[in-house]
Amino acid sequence: MKEIILNETPVRTSRNYGINNIKISDFEEPVIDAFDNIKITDNENCVSNQREEISLKFGLGEYFLAQSNEQSNVDLKISVEKKLKEPIIIEYDFDEENNVLVDNINIDAKDNTKANIIIIYKSENEIEGYHNGICNAKIGANANIHVTIVNLLNTKINNFYSVNSSVADESKTLFSMVEFGGKYDVVNYYAKLDGYKATNKLHSIYLGKEEQRIDLNYITELFGEKTNVDIEVNGALTDKAKKNFKGTIDFKTGSKKAKGKENEYCTLLSDTSISKALPMLLCTEDDVEGQHSTATGKVDENELFYIMTRGISEKEAKKMIVKAKFNSMIQGIKNEEVQQLVLEEVDRRLD
């Protein structure tokens, strides 16, 4: 075992706050063998096995990037060349024989295309394991791309994930991210908006329990005129779970009339869970509009009492409140089966 430090913020704040990065003292390097439990639903024939060298401006750190480029055991490329009618769904299922995954997914969406891409990671309850993944998306002009990444791994598997995207002129992208699993769940998201009127939305939910450590680092850079970023994050923590949220919207020179907003809210379901948040707005352009907010609070006692007066137990009432807060994001997932899968996981994890 060794100690590693990863997921650095683009601009550092006070060390005393303990949010500039995450330190893992008991990191154990994995033995990487084959991973065969993959199901791909691709009626449009867009997915192929193809390795591509990946470079990241931010990411989790050099160790994880080098591992992805040199030791990956699954490499997929999704080529989108038209407006797709059917979703592309990729499912990774961890079990005792497939418990270490290092995967790269490269999305190449051409101009004037449309696609709904869903990536799911799930596991058997009791196995230990390791996941290091990268989703790299290049979005062409006037494209409409929705990528959903669903992490339903158990709380014994370490999950390390990087998302990287570049968005061209007048394209609309939506990344929906579900973060439920991982002993350590460490995620770095970066979007570069360099096209005129490029739009990037990131809608995310997280649910931590037991002694999970969740570290979310979302970074967007706006270069193009009239670009738009919208980051909406909603989460809940119970038991002794801990979460760091770091959100950065960076208005670069040239991003005149750009808009960016980020909101994060955490519901604490226990007195021993811990939530930290660091929203940041950076700017080198004078004609932009930015806003951010973050808040943490316990379940509203009046709301809880009202639900329980209807004959519902406290546990079930809390589940209802969490699902209500997650509802907007879940309903935005463009697949009813995946919506139901996520809702069932909320019930199971809060039992």
C-alpha positions, -999 to 999 in steps of 0.1 A, spaced: 0 0 0 11 36 -6 -2 71 -1 -14 91 -31 -28 126 -35 -52 133 -64 -80 154 -78 -64 188 -73 -85 219 -76 -74 243 -105 -69 271 -79 -59 263 -44 -77 276 -13 -66 275 23 -50 242 33 -69 243 66 -101 238 47 -89 203 35 -106 204 1 -78 212 -24 -73 175 -31 -80 141 -16 -54 120 1 -56 82 2 -32 66 26 -41 30 20 -40 29 -19 -32 -5 -32 -22 -8 -69 -44 -33 -87 -35 -64 -107 -51 -58 -141 -64 -88 -159 -92 -92 -185 -126 -78 -179 -153 -96 -198 -187 -87 -182 -197 -61 -207 -231 -57 -224 -234 -32 -253 -268 -22 -267 -260 -5 -300 -286 -8 -327 -269 20 -347 -235 1 -350 -216 31 -335 -194 13 -309 -161 -4 -317 -131 -17 -298 -104 9 -304 -76 22 -283 -67 59 -285 -41 79 -266 -59 103 -242 -45 135 -228 -63 154 -200 -58 191 -190 -69 183 -154 -80 147 -145 -72 128 -114 -34 128 -118 -5 114 -137 -8 79 -122 -44 73 -133 -39 88 -168 -8 67 -174 -26 36 -162 -55 43 -186 -32 48 -216 -9 19 -209 -28 -8 -190 -65 -4 -199 -83 -37 -203 -114 -22 -222 -111 4 -249 -143 16 -267 -149 42 -293 -184 56 -300 -186 73 -335 -217 94 -339 -222 105 -375 -259 112 -377 -289 118 -355 -294 85 -337 -329 73 -329 -320 46 -304 -299 50 -273 -264 34 -269 -261 16 -236 -229 2 -222 -231 -19 -190 -201 -31 -169 -210 -57 -143 -184 -64 -116 -182 -99 -101 -155 -120 -84 -139 -129 -118 -143 -94 -132 -134 -70 -104 -107 -48 -119 -116 -25 -147 -95 2 -164 -116 15 -193 -115 43 -219 -145 55 -237 -139 79 -266 -170 97 -280 -166 114 -314 -198 132 -323 -196 149 -357 -213 181 -367 -252 182 -367 -255 149 -348 -277 137 -319 -272 108 -295 -282 94 -261 -253 75 -246 -257 57 -212 -228 41 -193 -236 19 -163 -212 5 -137 -227 -20 -112 -214 -48 -90 -222 -77 -67 -226 -65 -31 -197 -82 -13 -168 -82 -37 -138 -59 -35 -125 -43 -66 -111 -14 -85 -122 9 -113 -103 36 -132 -122 50 -161 -120 79 -186 -148 92 -208 -135 115 -234 -160 133 -256 -154 155 -287 -186 173 -297 -189 188 -331 -208 219 -342 -246 220 -338 -247 186 -321 -271 175 -294 -254 149 -271 -266 135 -238 -242 113 -219 -254 95 -187 -229 79 -164 -243 57 -136 -221 45 -108 -239 18 -88 -208 0 -75 -208 -13 -40 -190 5 -11 -160 -19 -12 -148 -10 -48 -126 20 -53 -140 42 -81 -118 67 -99 -133 85 -130 -124 113 -153 -147 130 -178 -133 153 -205 -153 171 -232 -148 198 -258 -179 215 -272 -180 233 -306 -202 260 -320 -239 260 -310 -237 225 -296 -258 213 -267 -244 188 -243 -259 173 -211 -239 151 -188 -261 133 -162 -240 116 -135 -252 93 -107 -226 88 -79 -237 61 -55 -209 36 -53 -172 34 -42 -153 31 -10 -135 60 -25 -155 77 -52 -132 103 -68 -145 120 -100 -129 148 -121 -151 164 -148 -138 190 -173 -156 207 -201 -140 231 -226 -165 254 -243 -146 270 -272 -174 273 -297 -198 302 -303 -230 296 -282 -218 263 -270 -239 249 -241 -228 224 -214 -251 212 -187 -239 189 -159 -266 174 -136 -254 152 -109 -266 133 -78 -247 115 -51 -256 93 -22 -230 83 4 -234 58 32 -213 38 57 -177 53 55 -177 63 19 -154 91 7 -168 111 -22 -147 137 -39 -162 156 -69 -142 181 -88 -162 198 -116 -143 222 -139 -156 242 -169 -137 267 -190 -156 291 -213 -137 305 -242 -164 312 -268 -188 341 -270 -223 335 -256 -214 301 -242 -234 287 -213 -227 264 -184 -252 250 -159 -241 228 -131 -268 213 -108 -257 189 -80 -279 173 -54 -268 148 -28 -274 130 5 -251 115 31 -258 91 59 -238 71 85 -202 83 85 -200 92 48 -179 123 38 -181 144 7 -161 171 -10 -176 191 -38 -154 215 -58 -171 234 -87 -152 258 -109 -166 280 -137 -138 299 -155 -147 327 -179 -117 330 -202 -108 361 -223 -130 361 -254 -161 346 -236 -181 378 -240 -218 376 -229 -212 341 -216 -233 327 -187 -225 302 -160 -242 290 -128 -236 262 -103 -258 251 -74 -250 223 -50 -272 210 -21 -264 183 4 -289 166 27 -274 152 59 -293 121 71 -271 116 101 -252 136 127 -219 119 118 -218 125 80 -196 154 68 -201 177 38 -176 203 24 -181 224 -7 -160 249 -26 -178 267 -55 -155 290 -75 -160 316 -102 -129 327 -121 -129 355 -147 -106 373 -172 -135 387 -193 -156 417 -183 -189 411 -200 -201 378 -185 -227 366 -159 -219 341 -132 -236 328 -101 -230 300 -76 -246 287 -45 -240 258 -21 -259 246 10 -260 218 34 -289 209 58 -307 182 76 -340 168 66 -367 194 73 -385 182 105 -418 197 95 -417 179 62 -407 147 79 -435 150 105 -461 157 78 -452 126 58 -451 104 90 -486 116 100 -498 97 68 -487 64 84 -453 62 68 -423 52 89 -394 76 94 -370 55 72 -395 55 44 -402 92 48 -366 100 45 -363 79 13 -393 98 -1 -376 131 6 -343 121 -9 -360 108 -40 -380 140 -44 -348 160 -43 -332 136 -69 -364 135 -91 -356 163 -115 -322 148 -125 -335 112 -126 -364 122 -148 -339 138 -172 -323 104 -179 -337 94 -213 -344 58 -205 -372 46 -182 -354 14 -172 -324 33 -161 -346 57 -142 -362 28 -123 -328 12 -117 -316 44 -100 -347 48 -79 -345 12 -67 -309 18 -57 -319 48 -35 -344 25 -17 -318 -3 -13 -290 19 -1 -311 37 25 -326 6 40 
